[in-house]
């Protein structure tokens, strides 16, 4: 699946990796899904070895970016208690 849209990152209080965001994915079948990502940093002896965004499992099958976006934002807010 290909990332076609990245939403603004949010700090999720209490999470091991607090920097989070939702991305919209396009599958090979032309349908869309959303997934949550978290930002990670791997260090060794004070030097950054690797950092980036890790993607959790995709959710849903949607006909448009707009529907996947609305569903993804709603699920993210509910999951992390961020309200509407």
GUFIBA-553756 format. One record per atom (N, C-alpha, C): residue number from 0; residue in one letter; atom name; x, y, z negated. Coordinates in steps of 0.2 Angstrom, whole numbers, plus 5000, padded with zeros to 4 digits. Layout:
N
+-----+--------+-------+------+------+------+
! num ! residu ! atome !   xx !   yy !   zz !
+-----+--------+-------+------+------+------+
! NUM !      a !    CA !    X !    Y !    Z !
...
+-----+--------+-------+------+------+------+
This chain:
84
+-----+--------+-------+------+------+------+
! num ! residu ! atome !   xx !   yy !   zz !
+-----+--------+-------+------+------+------+
!   0 !      x !     N ! 5004 ! 4994 ! 5000 !
!   0 !      x !    CA ! 5000 ! 5000 ! 5000 !
!   0 !      x !     C ! 5004 ! 5006 ! 5000 !
!   1 !      x !     N ! 5002 ! 5011 ! 5003 !
!   1 !      x !    CA ! 5006 ! 5017 ! 5004 !
!   1 !      x !     C ! 5003 ! 5023 ! 5000 !
!   2 !      x !     N ! 5007 ! 5027 ! 4996 !
!   2 !      x !    CA ! 5005 ! 5032 ! 4993 !
!   2 !      x !     C ! 5003 ! 5038 ! 4998 !
!   3 !      x !     N ! 4997 ! 5040 ! 4997 !
!   3 !      x !    CA ! 4995 ! 5046 ! 5002 !
!   3 !      x !     C ! 4993 ! 5052 ! 4998 !
!   4 !      x !     N ! 4993 ! 5052 ! 4992 !
!   4 !      x !    CA ! 4992 ! 5058 ! 4988 !
!   4 !      x !     C ! 4994 ! 5057 ! 4981 !
!   5 !      x !     N ! 4997 ! 5062 ! 4978 !
!   5 !      x !    CA ! 5000 ! 5062 ! 4971 !
!   5 !      x !     C ! 4997 ! 5067 ! 4967 !
!   6 !      x !     N ! 4994 ! 5066 ! 4962 !
!   6 !      x !    CA ! 4990 ! 5071 ! 4958 !
!   6 !      x !     C ! 4996 ! 5074 ! 4953 !
!   7 !      x !     N ! 4994 ! 5079 ! 4950 !
!   7 !      x !    CA ! 4998 ! 5083 ! 4945 !
!   7 !      x !     C ! 4999 ! 5078 ! 4939 !
!   8 !      x !     N ! 5005 ! 5078 ! 4936 !
!   8 !      x !    CA ! 5007 ! 5074 ! 4931 !
!   8 !      x !     C ! 5004 ! 5077 ! 4924 !
!   9 !      x !     N ! 5003 ! 5073 ! 4919 !
!   9 !      x !    CA ! 5000 ! 5074 ! 4913 !
!   9 !      x !     C ! 5004 ! 5071 ! 4908 !
!  10 !      x !     N ! 5005 ! 5074 ! 4902 !
!  10 !      x !    CA ! 5008 ! 5071 ! 4896 !
!  10 !      x !     C ! 5003 ! 5067 ! 4892 !
!  11 !      x !     N ! 5003 ! 5061 ! 4891 !
!  11 !      x !    CA ! 4999 ! 5057 ! 4888 !
!  11 !      x !     C ! 5002 ! 5055 ! 4881 !
!  12 !      x !     N ! 4999 ! 5058 ! 4876 !
!  12 !      x !    CA ! 5001 ! 5058 ! 4869 !
!  12 !      x !     C ! 5001 ! 5051 ! 4866 !
!  13 !      x !     N ! 5006 ! 5049 ! 4863 !
!  13 !      x !    CA ! 5007 ! 5042 ! 4860 !
!  13 !      x !     C ! 5009 ! 5036 ! 4865 !
!  14 !      x !     N ! 5010 ! 5038 ! 4871 !
!  14 !      x !    CA ! 5012 ! 5033 ! 4876 !
!  14 !      x !     C ! 5019 ! 5032 ! 4876 !
!  15 !      x !     N ! 5022 ! 5026 ! 4877 !
!  15 !      x !    CA ! 5029 ! 5024 ! 4878 !
!  15 !      x !     C ! 5032 ! 5029 ! 4883 !
!  16 !      x !     N ! 5029 ! 5029 ! 4889 !
!  16 !      x !    CA ! 5031 ! 5034 ! 4894 !
!  16 !      x !     C ! 5025 ! 5039 ! 4895 !
!  17 !      x !     N ! 5026 ! 5045 ! 4892 !
!  17 !      x !    CA ! 5020 ! 5049 ! 4892 !
!  17 !      x !     C ! 5019 ! 5053 ! 4898 !
!  18 !      x !     N ! 5024 ! 5054 ! 4903 !
!  18 !      x !    CA ! 5023 ! 5057 ! 4909 !
!  18 !      x !     C ! 5019 ! 5053 ! 4914 !
!  19 !      x !     N ! 5013 ! 5054 ! 4915 !
!  19 !      x !    CA ! 5008 ! 5050 ! 4919 !
!  19 !      x !     C ! 5005 ! 5054 ! 4925 !
!  20 !      x !     N ! 5003 ! 5050 ! 4930 !
!  20 !      x !    CA ! 4999 ! 5054 ! 4935 !
!  20 !      x !     C ! 4995 ! 5048 ! 4939 !
!  21 !      x !     N ! 4990 ! 5050 ! 4943 !
!  21 !      x !    CA ! 4986 ! 5046 ! 4947 !
!  21 !      x !     C ! 4988 ! 5047 ! 4954 !
!  22 !      x !     N ! 4989 ! 5041 ! 4958 !
!  22 !      x !    CA ! 4990 ! 5042 ! 4965 !
!  22 !      x !     C ! 4985 ! 5038 ! 4969 !
!  23 !      x !     N ! 4984 ! 5041 ! 4975 !
!  23 !      x !    CA ! 4979 ! 5038 ! 4979 !
!  23 !      x !     C ! 4983 ! 5034 ! 4984 !
!  24 !      x !     N ! 4981 ! 5027 ! 4985 !
!  24 !      x !    CA ! 4985 ! 5023 ! 4990 !
!  24 !      x !     C ! 4980 ! 5021 ! 4996 !
!  25 !      x !     N ! 4984 ! 5020 ! 5002 !
!  25 !      x !    CA ! 4980 ! 5018 ! 5008 !
!  25 !      x !     C ! 4983 ! 5011 ! 5009 !
!  26 !      x !     N ! 4978 ! 5006 ! 5010 !
!  26 !      x !    CA ! 4980 ! 4999 ! 5011 !
!  26 !      x !     C ! 4980 ! 4998 ! 5019 !
!  27 !      x !     N ! 4983 ! 4992 ! 5020 !
!  27 !      x !    CA ! 4983 ! 4990 ! 5027 !
!  27 !      x !     C ! 4977 ! 4989 ! 5031 !
!  28 !      x !     N ! 4971 ! 4989 ! 5027 !
!  28 !      x !    CA ! 4965 ! 4988 ! 5030 !
!  28 !      x !     C ! 4961 ! 4994 ! 5031 !
!  29 !      x !     N ! 4964 ! 5000 ! 5029 !
!  29 !      x !    CA ! 4961 ! 5006 ! 5030 !
!  29 !      x !     C ! 4957 ! 5009 ! 5024 !
!  30 !      x !     N ! 4957 ! 5005 ! 5019 !
!  30 !      x !    CA ! 4953 ! 5007 ! 5013 !
!  30 !      x !     C ! 4958 ! 5010 ! 5008 !
!  31 !      x !     N ! 4955 ! 5014 ! 5003 !
!  31 !      x !    CA ! 4959 ! 5017 ! 4998 !
!  31 !      x !     C ! 4958 ! 5014 ! 4991 !
!  32 !      x !     N ! 4963 ! 5015 ! 4987 !
!  32 !      x !    CA ! 4963 ! 5013 ! 4980 !
!  32 !      x !     C ! 4966 ! 5019 ! 4976 !
!  33 !      x !     N ! 4966 ! 5018 ! 4969 !
!  33 !      x !    CA ! 4970 ! 5023 ! 4965 !
!  33 !      x !     C ! 4974 ! 5018 ! 4961 !
!  34 !      x !     N ! 4979 ! 5021 ! 4958 !
!  34 !      x !    CA ! 4983 ! 5018 ! 4953 !
!  34 !      x !     C ! 4986 ! 5023 ! 4948 !
!  35 !      x !     N ! 4988 ! 5021 ! 4942 !
!  35 !      x !    CA ! 4991 ! 5026 ! 4938 !
!  35 !      x !     C ! 4999 ! 5024 ! 4938 !
!  36 !      x !     N ! 5003 ! 5030 ! 4938 !
!  36 !      x !    CA ! 5010 ! 5029 ! 4938 !
!  36 !      x !     C ! 5013 ! 5032 ! 4931 !
!  37 !      x !     N ! 5018 ! 5030 ! 4929 !
!  37 !      x !    CA ! 5022 ! 5033 ! 4923 !
!  37 !      x !     C ! 5029 ! 5034 ! 4925 !
!  38 !      x !     N ! 5032 ! 5039 ! 4923 !
!  38 !      x !    CA ! 5039 ! 5041 ! 4924 !
!  38 !      x !     C ! 5043 ! 5038 ! 4919 !
!  39 !      x !     N ! 5049 ! 5035 ! 4922 !
!  39 !      x !    CA ! 5053 ! 5032 ! 4917 !
!  39 !      x !     C ! 5060 ! 5034 ! 4919 !
!  40 !      x !     N ! 5065 ! 5034 ! 4914 !
!  40 !      x !    CA ! 5072 ! 5035 ! 4914 !
!  40 !      x !     C ! 5076 ! 5030 ! 4911 !
!  41 !      x !     N ! 5081 ! 5027 ! 4915 !
!  41 !      x !    CA ! 5085 ! 5022 ! 4912 !
!  41 !      x !     C ! 5092 ! 5025 ! 4911 !
!  42 !      x !     N ! 5094 ! 5024 ! 4905 !
!  42 !      x !    CA ! 5101 ! 5027 ! 4903 !
!  42 !      x !     C ! 5106 ! 5022 ! 4900 !
!  43 !      x !     N ! 5112 ! 5023 ! 4902 !
!  43 !      x !    CA ! 5117 ! 5019 ! 4899 !
!  43 !      x !     C ! 5123 ! 5024 ! 4897 !
!  44 !      x !     N ! 5125 ! 5023 ! 4890 !
!  44 !      x !    CA ! 5130 ! 5027 ! 4887 !
!  44 !      x !     C ! 5129 ! 5035 ! 4889 !
!  45 !      x !     N ! 5123 ! 5037 ! 4888 !
!  45 !      x !    CA ! 5121 ! 5044 ! 4889 !
!  45 !      x !     C ! 5121 ! 5046 ! 4897 !
!  46 !      x !     N ! 5122 ! 5042 ! 4901 !
!  46 !      x !    CA ! 5121 ! 5043 ! 4908 !
!  46 !      x !     C ! 5115 ! 5040 ! 4911 !
!  47 !      x !     N ! 5111 ! 5044 ! 4915 !
!  47 !      x !    CA ! 5105 ! 5042 ! 4919 !
!  47 !      x !     C ! 5107 ! 5037 ! 4924 !
!  48 !      x !     N ! 5105 ! 5031 ! 4924 !
!  48 !      x !    CA ! 5106 ! 5026 ! 4929 !
!  48 !      x !     C ! 5101 ! 5026 ! 4934 !
!  49 !      x !     N ! 5095 ! 5027 ! 4932 !
!  49 !      x !    CA ! 5089 ! 5026 ! 4937 !
!  49 !      x !     C ! 5083 ! 5030 ! 4934 !
!  50 !      x !     N ! 5080 ! 5033 ! 4938 !
!  50 !      x !    CA ! 5073 ! 5036 ! 4936 !
!  50 !      x !     C ! 5069 ! 5037 ! 4941 !
!  51 !      x !     N ! 5062 ! 5037 ! 4940 !
!  51 !      x !    CA ! 5057 ! 5037 ! 4945 !
!  51 !      x !     C ! 5050 ! 5036 ! 4942 !
!  52 !      x !     N ! 5046 ! 5034 ! 4947 !
!  52 !      x !    CA ! 5039 ! 5033 ! 4945 !
!  52 !      x !     C ! 5037 ! 5026 ! 4946 !
!  53 !      x !     N ! 5035 ! 5022 ! 4941 !
!  53 !      x !    CA ! 5033 ! 5015 ! 4942 !
!  53 !      x !     C ! 5025 ! 5015 ! 4943 !
!  54 !      x !     N ! 5023 ! 5011 ! 4947 !
!  54 !      x !    CA ! 5016 ! 5011 ! 4949 !
!  54 !      x !     C ! 5012 ! 5005 ! 4945 !
!  55 !      x !     N ! 5007 ! 5006 ! 4942 !
!  55 !      x !    CA ! 5003 ! 5001 ! 4939 !
!  55 !      x !     C ! 4998 ! 4998 ! 4944 !
!  56 !      x !     N ! 4995 ! 4992 ! 4943 !
!  56 !      x !    CA ! 4991 ! 4989 ! 4948 !
!  56 !      x !     C ! 4986 ! 4994 ! 4951 !
!  57 !      x !     N ! 4985 ! 4993 ! 4957 !
!  57 !      x !    CA ! 4979 ! 4997 ! 4961 !
!  57 !      x !     C ! 4973 ! 4995 ! 4958 !
!  58 !      x !     N ! 4968 ! 5000 ! 4958 !
!  58 !      x !    CA ! 4961 ! 4998 ! 4956 !
!  58 !      x !     C ! 4956 ! 5001 ! 4962 !
!  59 !      x !     N ! 4951 ! 4997 ! 4963 !
!  59 !      x !    CA ! 4946 ! 4999 ! 4967 !
!  59 !      x !     C ! 4947 ! 4998 ! 4975 !
!  60 !      x !     N ! 4942 ! 4998 ! 4979 !
!  60 !      x !    CA ! 4942 ! 4998 ! 4986 !
!  60 !      x !     C ! 4937 ! 5004 ! 4988 !
!  61 !      x !     N ! 4939 ! 5009 ! 4991 !
!  61 !      x !    CA ! 4935 ! 5015 ! 4993 !
!  61 !      x !     C ! 4936 ! 5017 ! 5000 !
!  62 !      x !     N ! 4931 ! 5019 ! 5003 !
!  62 !      x !    CA ! 4930 ! 5021 ! 5010 !
!  62 !      x !     C ! 4934 ! 5028 ! 5012 !
!  63 !      x !     N ! 4935 ! 5032 ! 5006 !
!  63 !      x !    CA ! 4938 ! 5038 ! 5008 !
!  63 !      x !     C ! 4943 ! 5040 ! 5002 !
!  64 !      x !     N ! 4947 ! 5045 ! 5004 !
!  64 !      x !    CA ! 4952 ! 5048 ! 4999 !
!  64 !      x !     C ! 4948 ! 5051 ! 4993 !
!  65 !      x !     N ! 4943 ! 5055 ! 4995 !
!  65 !      x !    CA ! 4939 ! 5059 ! 4991 !
!  65 !      x !     C ! 4936 ! 5055 ! 4985 !
!  66 !      x !     N ! 4933 ! 5049 ! 4987 !
!  66 !      x !    CA ! 4930 ! 5044 ! 4983 !
!  66 !      x !     C ! 4935 ! 5041 ! 4978 !
!  67 !      x !     N ! 4940 ! 5039 ! 4981 !
!  67 !      x !    CA ! 4946 ! 5036 ! 4977 !
!  67 !      x !     C ! 4949 ! 5041 ! 4972 !
!  68 !      x !     N ! 4949 ! 5047 ! 4974 !
!  68 !      x !    CA ! 4952 ! 5053 ! 4970 !
!  68 !      x !     C ! 4947 ! 5054 ! 4964 !
!  69 !      x !     N ! 4941 ! 5054 ! 4965 !
!  69 !      x !    CA ! 4936 ! 5056 ! 4960 !
!  69 !      x !     C ! 4936 ! 5050 ! 4955 !
!  70 !      x !     N ! 4936 ! 5044 ! 4957 !
!  70 !      x !    CA ! 4935 ! 5038 ! 4953 !
!  70 !      x !     C ! 4942 ! 5037 ! 4949 !
!  71 !      x !     N ! 4948 ! 5039 ! 4952 !
!  71 !      x !    CA ! 4954 ! 5038 ! 4949 !
!  71 !      x !     C ! 4955 ! 5043 ! 4943 !
!  72 !      x !     N ! 4953 ! 5049 ! 4945 !
!  72 !      x !    CA ! 4953 ! 5055 ! 4939 !
!  72 !      x !     C ! 4949 ! 5053 ! 4934 !
!  73 !      x !     N ! 4942 ! 5051 ! 4935 !
!  73 !      x !    CA ! 4938 ! 5049 ! 4930 !
!  73 !      x !     C ! 4940 ! 5043 ! 4926 !
!  74 !      x !     N ! 4943 ! 5038 ! 4929 !
!  74 !      x !    CA ! 4946 ! 5032 ! 4925 !
!  74 !      x !     C ! 4952 ! 5034 ! 4921 !
!  75 !      x !     N ! 4956 ! 5038 ! 4923 !
!  75 !      x !    CA ! 4962 ! 5041 ! 4920 !
!  75 !      x !     C ! 4960 ! 5045 ! 4914 !
!  76 !      x !     N ! 4955 ! 5049 ! 4914 !
!  76 !      x !    CA ! 4953 ! 5053 ! 4909 !
!  76 !      x !     C ! 4950 ! 5049 ! 4903 !
!  77 !      x !     N ! 4946 ! 5044 ! 4905 !
!  77 !      x !    CA ! 4942 ! 5040 ! 4901 !
!  77 !      x !     C ! 4947 ! 5036 ! 4897 !
!  78 !      x !     N ! 4952 ! 5033 ! 4901 !
!  78 !      x !    CA ! 4957 ! 5028 ! 4898 !
!  78 !      x !     C ! 4961 ! 5032 ! 4893 !
!  79 !      x !     N ! 4963 ! 5038 ! 4894 !
!  79 !      x !    CA ! 4967 ! 5042 ! 4889 !
!  79 !      x !     C ! 4964 ! 5047 ! 4885 !
!  80 !      x !     N ! 4957 ! 5047 ! 4885 !
!  80 !      x !    CA ! 4953 ! 5051 ! 4880 !
!  80 !      x !     C ! 4954 ! 5058 ! 4882 !
!  81 !      x !     N ! 4955 ! 5060 ! 4888 !
!  81 !      x !    CA ! 4956 ! 5067 ! 4890 !
!  81 !      x !     C ! 4950 ! 5071 ! 4892 !
!  82 !      x !     N ! 4944 ! 5068 ! 4891 !
!  82 !      x !    CA ! 4938 ! 5072 ! 4892 !
!  82 !      x !     C ! 4937 ! 5073 ! 4900 !
!  83 !      x !     N ! 4932 ! 5077 ! 4901 !
!  83 !      x !    CA ! 4931 ! 5078 ! 4908 !
!  83 !      x !     C ! 4933 ! 5085 ! 4911 !
+-----+--------+-------+------+------+------+
